[in-house]
Amino acid sequence: MRAFGEIWESNVFQKWLMAISGLLLVGFLLGHLSGNLLVFMGPDAINEYAHGLRTMLHGTAIWIVRFGLLGTFVLHITSAMKLSRRNREARPSRYNTVEHRASTLASRSMLYSGLLLLTYAVYHLAHFTWGVVHSEFYPKASPTGPESNGAEYIPDVYSMVVSSFQVHAISVAYVLAMIMVGLHLNHAIASAFQTLGVRNQRFVPVIRMVGPLLGILVAAGFSSVPLAILAGIVK
Amino acid sequence: MNLRLHIWRQSGPQDAGMLKTYDVANVSEHMSFLEMLDVLNEDLIAKGEVPVAFDHDCREGICGTCGMVINGRPHGPLARTTACQLHMRTFKDGDEIYIEPWRARAFPVIRDLVVDRGSFDRIIQKGGFVSVNTGNAQDGNTLPIPKTDADRAMDAAACIGCGACVAACPNASAMLFTAAKIGHLGSVPQGQAERSTRAMNMVLQMDAEGFGACTNHYECEAACPKGISADFIAQMNKDYVASVFAGRD
């Protein structure tokens, strides 16, 4: 019997890892989006939601999710790196002319949209979670707030989000990143189902619709927050 | 019609190779693409030059021997057409045509447009067959096969192993070829006994040959002269992982 290591390293197994981790990340995105949209319900809704996330299960829930997410990201990224390296090596000499018949901009740019998203995700965490960039907006939202004389302290995530997105550059970068997410998902979702083997002529039209639809939904949903703030609908 | 051809010339596996330009005159629109190259080669021989090497055999579109990338598309611009069945009426007077070999690490160039597709043979050797005992053939009707399964097997069996899928794939992946072979035998009862080990061994051989991995662009399906569907790749992915869990290898 072949060793587990050999199977793990095989292309199809790596593709499965990428597909499963990718779908988990899509699930996370949808959860994240539902939380973000609470902005439209006013400061208390999103602040209590954020506070709830940090204190759920005595504060352990958020760490379980964070480690799970980190693991999922690592699997997704390492499999992407491995496969794209092998794919490059599989064609050492380039064609003089190539005419694409079926591939799309989204499908050909997965590595690049993925790398840009990774870069953006780090910046995004540094901004909203660690408070190391744009730190002027952070103190009120910090989970370790000022001494609160025994009363429960609820960080003000709402005002951090609103004051951050009132800065045009932050909003523009955010919307561009969300367009990138949409582009990535446009190919990713149908691709994941194909890799997992969920495909026949019954599902193809549905799956080909779900990917772009979810891509647009996620991109538009996330972008609606900074756009509403810039438009002054949320303040 | 008169054409200007830019053809990949490479004297051997170690040679770097380069595109060279040739003018061909008085090409008939009724010629096949390969016949047009024959005319060019007659010219080259008459001039004492080395003719362009290219693979060909049946010239009927069924053997899978011919294959070259014509203007950036394996087997040329027409769908479901091999290079030998591509006729010059598809082109027009004054056209410039770029002709290159299949490019993949697992398909090293032997000379000019001829590549070594031995990697496909080695994938087949790992499981692209059904082991049966010798003796009298059993009565056909003792093995009921639903029509849809037989059709599906036939769709996959249409693969002629030409390698256009690899040539078209941005990752030089052989997944459509391998999936067609696995899907062909996996669709009928005769192939079930070895189904699990077949998927495992053929997929791992494909990796070992240095083919890339599928990123679901579906360029293979568009380039396949037999129109084989990428559905078979999904089936192969499923069969492979099933065989990982089955542990029969």
Interface residues (C-beta under 8 A of the other chain):
Chain A: M1 R2 E6 I7 S10 N11 V12 F13 Q14 K15 W16 L83 R86 N87 R88 E89 A90 R91 P92 S93 R94 Y95 N96 T97 V98 E99 H100 R101 A102 S103 T104 S107 R108 M110 H187 A190 S191 Q194 T195 L196 G197 V198 R199 N200 Q201 V204
Chain B: H6 W8 G17 L19 V69 N71 G72 R73 Y98 E100 R103 A104 R105 A106 A168 P170 N171 A172 S173 M200 V203 L204 M206 D207 G210 F211 G212 A213 C214 T215 N216 H217 Y218 E219 E221 A222 A223 A230 D231 I233 A234 Q235 M236 N237 K238 Y240 V241 V244 G247 D249
